């Protein structure tokens, strides 16, 4: 069940073919759960992301026509732990372009925050615009009154073989100006945007919250996230030596051996989509035919007979 709520206006979404239309402005609120976990910041979805809700990014705020799903679409996921906000954004995009001299015209992601939710109509010291461009290790954007010297934000972007891209970013909220530790019910101004350039300038910008392009200078145009104590326990990981997977990279059949009985195998894309699964194995060694998987990087979860999950990165040739 979705935790997302609408608190102002009405959002109407019409899905026609592969084109997504959003016609009415809406203010969005999402509840962000607490998870006793961290992530490896590499742009490849850790197992913890599979526990979380996808928040679609659907409002067109720049561009003449709505893009097709394959041209520009996406979602975000988020959780918090110990005064830290973890964010994953996935963008489906069939053409990656980052060669524009104007940095914000390139393919990329933007994340906006009003950390203490002061709801000022202009940027103050707790307001941020973070811009991330594939291939770049730097961050651009705004902080407060156009002074851009923010605290360190750890992030990584992964681009797969189809030019789809995923970012993982970790935000230290106290360092970013939160005036007290995160507690249940705390809220924060928040917005996500996906930037799309097909090679001839900016084509589209999609946002999570509203179909107007104003969050970059007016924090009241951001949506809201609420930190909840609905703690989700992340899946238990065992030592990787318990399970052997070979060959890896793999082109055809994949062999798995374990010191314990195998129960099931799940293979996810780096965006968290389940691509392959088999259950009821009751064996310590199996051979799996994964020829139908496209070449790329995957996350594999091997479930043992005692319920333990062993996580492996799998490369398909």
N, C-alpha and C positions, 0 to 999 in steps of 0.2 A: 504493500500500500504506500502511495506517495506521501511524503511528509511536507511537500511543497504546498503553500497556501497563497491565495491571492487576496490582498488587503485593500487595494484601490482599483476600482474599475472592473472591467471584464475582459478576459483574453479569449479571442476566438481563433481557432486554428483549423484551417481547411487543408486536407491533404489530397492533392490531385496528381495522380501519377507519382513522379518522384520530386515534385515541387511542393515546398511547404510554404503556406501563406499565413501571415499573422497580421490581423487587421485592426486591433484595438489596443491602446496602451494599457499596461497593467504594471502594478508594483508587486514584485515578487518577494516572498519570504521563504527561506529554507532553513530547516533545523539541521544542524551539523552535529553528528554524534561523537562521543568520546570513544576512542579506541586505545587500548593499552599496547601500542605498537609504534614502530617507526617505519621508515622505508629506506631502501637503497635508491639514492637519487641518480637515476641513469636514464629516465625517460621510458623505461620498460615497466609495465604495470606489475607491481608486486602482488602477492596473493591477497593482501589486505584490501585492495581496491575492489575485488570481486564481492566483498561483503556490502558494498555501498550502492546507494541509489544514483542513477544517472539523472542529471538536471539538464534538459535540452536547452541549447542556445539557438533561439529561433527568430528573434526580432531583427528585421532588416533595418539598419539605421544609416546605411550609406550604400548607394547603388541604385540603378534605375529599375531593375527587375530582380525578383527572387531567384537565387541560384538553384540549380538542381542539387539533389542530395550529394551526388558524386563530385560536384564542383565546389561546394562549400556548405558544410554542415558540421555539427558537433555537439558535445555535451561536456559538463564538468562533474567531478566528484570531489568531496572534501571530508576531512575529519580533523579532530584536534586531540592533542595530548600534551599535557604539562606546558601550558601557555604557548603552544606552537600550533600553527594552522598548516595542514598539509593539503595541497591542491593538485589534482590531475585534470588536464584538459585534453580531449581528443578532438582533432579536426580531420574530417574526410575532405580530401582535396586532390583532384586528379592532375594538378599541375603546380609544382613548387617553383616560386620565383622570389628571389631575394636580391635582385640586382638593381633596384631603383635607388637613386641617389637620395630621395626623400625617405628616411628610414621608416616612417609610419605608413608608407604606401606599399611596403613589402608584405609578403605572407608572414603571419606571426600571430602572437597572442597578446592581449592586454588584460591586466588584472587591476581593479580599482578597489581601494580600501579607505573607509573612514573609521579608523581603528577604535576610537572611543565613542563613535556614533554621536558626535556633537551636532550633526545635521545642519551645519552652517551652509549658507548658499554660495560660499567661496571656499577655496582650499585653505586650510590651516595646517598647523604642524603635524596633525595626526591623519592627514589625507595624502594618499599616494596614487600615482598612476605608474604601474610597472609594465614595460613593453619588452617582450622577448621575441627575438628573430632567429629562426633556424640557422645554424652555422655560426652564430655569434655567441661569445662567452660573456658579453657585457649586457647590461640592462639600461634602457633609456626610459624617459618619462618625466613625471613631475612629482615633487614633494613640497607640500606647503606652498609658499610664494615663489615658485619656480627655482628653488634651490635644490639641485639634484646631487646630494651626498647621502643617500640612505644607508642604513646598516646592511650588513651582508645578507643576501638572500641566496640560499643554495638552490640551484635549478639545473635541469638537464632536459634537452629536447631530443627525441628519437624520431627519425624519418624512415618509414619502411619502404619496401620496394615499389609500392603503389603511390608514393609521395604523400600518403597520409602521415600525420604527425601527432605526436603525443608529448606533452610537457608535464614534468613533475616539479613542483616548487614547494619550498619549505619556508614559512614566514615566522620569525621569532617576534611574537606580538608585543612583549614587554620592550624589547629593543626598538620596535617600531612606534612606541609611544603609548601603549596601553597603560593606564595609570594604576592598575591593580591586576593580580593574577586572575586568570579566566575562571569564572564560576558559572554554575548552572543558571541559565536565563540571561546571561550577558548577550548583547547584540552588537553588531558591527555593520556599517555600510559596506556594500560589496557589489561588484559588477564584473562580468567576464565578457570580453569581446574577441571574436575571431576575425583576423584581417586576411583578405583574399586579393591576390594580384595574379592575373593570368599572363603577365608579360607586357602589358601595355598600360600600366598605371593601376590605381586602386579600382577593383571591380565591385567588391562587396565588403561590408562590415556587418557581422551578425552579433547581437548582444543577448545576454540572458534576461535582463530586467525590462528594458523599455525600448520602444521603437522611436527613440529620438537620440541624437548624438550629442549628449550634453554632460555626461558623467565626468568627462575630462576637465571640466572647469566648475561644475556645480554638484557637490556631494549629495544634495537632496535627490538627485536623479539616479542615484545608486539604489539597488535593492537592499535587502537585509538578510543577514544570516544570524541565527540564534544558536548559541552553544548549549547543548543539552547533556545531561548526565545519563542518557540512554546508552550506557557502555556496551559496546560490542566486543566480545573476546575474540581476538584474532586466532586463526587456525594454528594449532601446535605444529612446530617444525622439529623434526628429528635430525640427527647428524646425517650429513650427506653420504657418509660412508656406508650407511645401512643399505642403500640402494645404488646399484650400478646401472648406467644407461649407456648403450653403445650401438653403433658408432654415433658420434656427435661432433661434428655435423653429420646428418643422415640424409640419404637420397631416397631410400626405399623402405625396407623393413627395419624396425627399431627393436632392439633386444633390451629387456629389463630383467635384472636379477636382484634378489633381495635375501637378506639373512632371516627375514620374517616372511610370512605368507602375504602375498599381494591380494588386495581386494578389488581395487578399481584404479583406473588411470583417466585423468582429465587433462586435455590440452587446450590452452586458451591463447588467443591472439594477444599482442601487447596492449590492445585496447580493452582487454578483459572479456572478449566474446568467446564462448565455448565453441571450439571447432571440432573436437573429437572426444569421445568418451567410451569406455567399456567397463562394465562392472561384473561382479561375481566371479572373479578370476580363480581364487582358491588355489594358487600355485606360487612357487617361489621364483619361477622364471617364465617369461612369456615373450613372444615375438609378435609385434604389431605391424600391420600394413598401413602406413600413413602416406601412401603415394598420392592420395587426393589432396593433401595439404599443399598450398602454394609455397614456393620458396620464401623464407623469411625467418624471423625470430619468434619463438613461442615460449610460453611459460607452461611447464608440465607439473601437475600435482599427482603424485603417486600415493594412493591411500592404502595403508597396511591393514591387516586384519584386526588390530587393536584400535583402529580409528585414527592413528597418527598420519599426518600428511607430510610427505617429503617433497620439497619444491626443487625443480631443476629448470635451468634455461636450456631450451632446445633450439638448435639451428637446423632448418630444413633447406637442403640444397635444391 
